């Protein structure tokens, strides 16, 4: 299962690239959160219109379909960087040093190979939908209000490409840590022990308390 992870940084090239990519990943995650918030507003408008004016929002389902790739895919690289995806911490957490880095390298490489195939497949799916010669550059559209579908289809290969960059960076980090047998590797998520998790949670809550006090 997913647990709390630490990602350390220093002044190395690997860490600098990690920080810059993380800024892009946070932007994508923010867009995903805004998409969720927008769907909530659309639901309020649609339900209010149906109950108050007998006029629900036109194309409500179409807009949900357009927003789903934003919600489902745009935050995957951000979560991968912080080690938030579902994983077998019970098994991996028992490993240390080079054994841990080797297992993480192999599993990350397997994920990267899968994601490369998904980028190829989703890009081909987007190309079947996109056409400069068609109205709104789209060969297909949504059922109700005829929204072009290609923007939603484009989000999948874009988000998966960012994830591939993150996975390549983590492979670099695991290989570097394996060769050096680093005790404090950078740019890769390391499972935090119970004491560290408690300290992180306490610091997080303390930060909220200070903000509320101000």
N, C-alpha and C positions, 0 to 999 in steps of 0.2 A: 504494500500500500504506500501511498505518498506520505512523506514526512518532511520535517523542517530540514532545510539544507543551507549550507554556507557556501558562498562564492567569494573567494579571496581575490585581492588585486594588489599589484605592485607597479613599478615603473617600467616593466618589460614591454616589448612590442606586442606579445600575446595579450597582455592585460589591457593595453591601450586599444587594440582592435576590439577586444571583448566589450570594453566600455562604450565604444562608439556604436557597435552593433546593438548593444543593449538599449541605447537611446532610441534606435529605430524600432526595436521590438516593443518598447514601452509605448511608442506612438501607435503602433498597430493594436496593442492591447487596449489603449484608450479608445480607438475607433470602435473596437468590439464592444466596449462598455457603453459608448454612446449609442450604438445600434440597439442594445438591449433597452436603454432608456427611451429611445425613439419608439420602439415597439410598445412600450408601456403607454406612452402618450397617444399613439394611434389607437390602442385599445380603449382608452378613456374617451377619445373623440368618437370612435365608432359606436360604443355602447351608449354614450350620451345622445348621439344623433338618432340611434334606433329607438331608445326609450322616450326621449323628449320630443323629437320631431318626426319620428317614423321615417328617418332618412339616414341609414348607416353610411359609414365612410365608403365611397366607391373604391373597389379594388383592394380592400383590406387584406385579403388573402394573398393577392399579388405582391403587395408591399412586404408581407411577412416572408414570402419566398425570396424576394430580393435581399432581405436583411439576414437571412439564415447563414449564408457563407461568411458574412462579417462576424456573426456571433460564434460560428463553429470553428473557423480557421484562423482568424487574425491574431489570436492570442496564443497559438500553439508554440511558436518559437520563444516567446516571453516565458511561458511555463516551463519549456525545456531548459532554458538557461538557469532558472531558479530551482530546477529539480522537482517540479511540482506534479509531474505526470505520475499515474499509477505505476508502481514498481514493487518488486519483491525485496523490500528493505530487510526482511528477516534473514534472507540468504546473503544479500550483498553486504549488509551491515556486519556480518561475521568475518568479512575479509579485511585485510589491512595491507598497506604497502604495495609492492609490485603486483601481488595477486589481485588486489582490488582494482588497480589501474588496468591490468590486462583484461579482466572480465568486463570492466566498463568500456574499454576500447572495442572489444569484440561486439558487445551488444549495441554500442553506438554505431559501429560500422554497419551492422545488420539493419538498423533503423535508417541509416543514410541510403543504403541500397534500395530499400523499400520506397523511401521518399523520392528518390530520383525517378523510379518507375511511375510514381504517382504524379510527379511534375510532368513527365512525358505524356501520361494518359490524360490529365486534366487540361494540358495545353492543346492536345489534339481535340478534346471535347469543345474547348473554347473556339478553335479554328472552324469547326463545323457550324458554329453559331454565328460567327462574325463574317460580314461581307460588306465591303465599301460600297458596292453597287446596290445594296438593298436599302429600303427605308429604315432610317435610324441605325444603319449599318448592321442590321440583324436579320438572320434568316428565320428566326423563331421569336415568339413573344408569349407573354403570359395570357391566360385564358380570359380574364375579365376585362381589363382596361388596356391590354396589348402593350405592356411594358417590354422593352427589349431585354432579352435574357443574357446577352453576352457580357454585360458588366459583372453580373453575379458569377458567371462561369469563369471570368478572368481572375477573380479574387482567389480562387483555389490554387492555381499554379504560382501566383505571386506570393501568397502566404507560405506555400510549401517550399518555394525557392529560398525565402528568408530562413526557414527551418533548416534547409540543407546547408546554408552558410553557417548557421549556429552549430550544426552537427560536425561540419568540417573543423570549425574552431575548437570544439570539444575533443575531437580526435587528436588534434595538435596538442591540446592540453594534457590528455591522458598519455600520449606517447612521450611528451616531455617529462611528465611526472614519473613514468615508468623508467625511462633512461636514467634520470637523476635520482630516482627513489626519494622524491620530495616528501617531506613531512607536512608542508603547507603549500600544496599546489594551487596555482591560480587559474581562473577562468573556467573552472569545472565545479559542478555542485558536489559538495562533500556532505555526507549525512551527519547531522549534528547529534551529539549524545543528549541524554535526558537533561543533564545539568545546563548545557548550552541552550537547548530549546526553552527551558524555564527562564533563563536569563534573557533570551530574545523576547519572549512573551512579556516578561516584566518590563523590559525597556520599551516595548511597543505600547503597553498600557500606560506606563509612566509618561510617555510622550503625549498620549491623548489627554491625560490628566492635566499636564502643563498647559496644553493648548486651551482646554476648557477653562483653566484658571485665569488665563489672560483675557 
